[in-house]
Amino acid sequence: MPHGNAHKGKVSYLESPERKKEFSPEQLLDLIRLRESDNVLDFGAGTGYFTIPAAKRVKGNVYAMDIDASMLGIIIEKSRKEQLENIVPVEGSIEALPVSESSIDVVIASLVLHEIQPLAPLLQQLKKVLKKDGYLICLELEPKGSSGKAPRITSEGMKLAMKEAGFHVKEIIFPSEALYLLVTQKAE
């Protein structure tokens, strides 16, 4: 059953202490200064690495979107344990985001945008769901050489894609040697 082992490997990486040590969800949430009233979309939520901590900080909804129903099951279980009632699990695809237009204050896309080809249509979808002046936060690995996996997008390449999609790049941060964080804002 290779699929089951791959799934366990993905979950163990997403939940690893090494990942938290490199760049914790609290560090990201501190950087973006969530407001208590914000609605957040965790795009490609995985096991809820950002979903759960964000839901503890806001009274608005935190939409945990993933294409993998088993990942959403993990988030639902965690939210029950934490007694969080503002998490909305959303199984969806990039072709039509199942979130209302202009309803989201902050989109968090962590280690997922490099998997989307072409990227421009998704960025337009994310822009539609964001409120005026909403933020799209992109966390990705800075490529070092080539690998057999989905090609990574450099920080410069991601900045360009964001600008072309109509986002203002407000800040770029390198929380570690391997990671970059782009803070972008919807431009009208």
N, C-alpha and C positions, 0 to 999 in steps of 0.2 A: 504494500500500500504506500507508494511513494508520495501520493497527494497528502495523506494524513501526516507523514513525517515532515513534509515541507510546511504544512500548516503549523505543526508544533514548533518548528524552527522559527517561523515568522513570529508567533506569539512570544516565544522565549526572547527573541531579539527586542520586540516591542516593549516587553516588560523588564528588560535587563537593567541591573543596577549600573552597569557601565554607561548605558545610554543616559540614565538620569544624572550620572556624575558629569558626563560631557556637557549636557545642557538640559537642565530640568524644566518641566512645564512651568513651575513657579517663576523661573528666570524669564521665560518668554512672556508670561502674563504680567510680570512686573514691568517689562519693557514697553508693552503696548497699552498699559494703563487702562484696563477695562473699567467702564463705568457700571455701576450697580444695575442700571436699567437696560444695558446692552443685550441684544440678541446676537448670538454667535453661531456660525456654521463651521463645524470642524469637518472639513472636506477630506475624505479618506481617513476617517476617524480611527480605523484599526481597533485597538483594544481600549481606546478611551484615554490615551496618554495625556492629551490636552482637554478632552471633553470633561472628565471628572473634576480636575482642578478649576476649570473655567466655570462649571456649574456651581461650585462652592463660592465663587466670587460675584456672580451676577444673579439678579432676580428674574431677568428675562430668560427666554428659552435658549438652550444650547442644543442645536440640531447636530446630531452625530450621524454623518452620512458616510456610508460605505457600500460597496457593491457586494460585499461578502456578508451574508446574513449571520454566519457564525460569529463574526467579529461583533456585530450588533448585539448578539446574544450575550457576549462577554460584557459589553457595556451595560446592558440592562441589568445583569446580575450585580455588577459593581455598583450601579446607581441604587439598587435595592439595599445593598449592604450599607451604603453611605446615607441612605434615606434622602436621596436627591429626587425631587419631583419635577425639576425643570429641564430634564434631558428628554429630547424627542428623537428616538432612533428613526433614521430615514434610509431605507434601502433604495438606492437610486443610481442612475447612470448620468454620464456627462452630457448626453444628447439633450436631455430635458431635466434640469435640476428641479426636484419636487419641492421647491420652496418658493413662496410668493415673491414677486418682484418688489424691490425696494423695501424689504422687510428685515434685512440683516445689517448690523452695525460693523461686525468684524468677521471676516473669513480667515480661518487658519488652515493653511495647506502645508502639511509637514511631510516631507519625503515622498511626495506623490506626483507633483507636477511633471517631473522628468519622465514619468511613465505615459503621459498623454501625448499622442501624436495624431494630428497636428494640435498644438497647444492653443493657438489663437481662438478657435471657436469656444473652447472651455473658458478662456479668460473673458470673452464677451458674455457668456452665461453668468459667470461669477459677478461681473460688473452689473448685470441686470438685477440680481438679487440684493445687491448692496444698496443701502440708503445713500442719499446725497452725502458726500464727504465720508462715506464708509471706508474701512480699511481692509486690504487684502495683505495678509502676512504669509510670506513664503519662506519656509525653512528647507534647505536642500544641502546635499553634499557637494562640495567643490570637487570636480573631477581631477583625479591625479592619474594621468595615463589612460589607457583604454581597458575595458573589461568586457566579458562576454555578455553582461547583463544589459538591461535597457540603458541607452546612452544617457549620461548625466548632462545637465545643462550648467555651463559655467555661470558664475555670478554676473559677469558682463552680458552673457547671452540672455539670462533671465531679465536683467534690467532692460535690455532692448525690447524683449517680448512684452514686458509690462508697459513700457512707454508706447509701443505700437498699439496696444490694446486700449490705451486711454487712461492709464494710471500714472499719477505723479509718484516718482520714487522719492520717498521722504528720507529714508535712511537705509544704509547697508551696514550690517554688523557681522563680524566674524567671531562668534562665541567660542570657537575652537579652530584649530588648524584645518579641520576637515569640513566644517559647517559654515554656511553663510545664511544670514537672515535678511530678507528684504522686507521693509515696511513700505507699503504703497498705499496711496489713497485714490479713491475714485475721482476722476476729473470730469467736470461737466462740460 
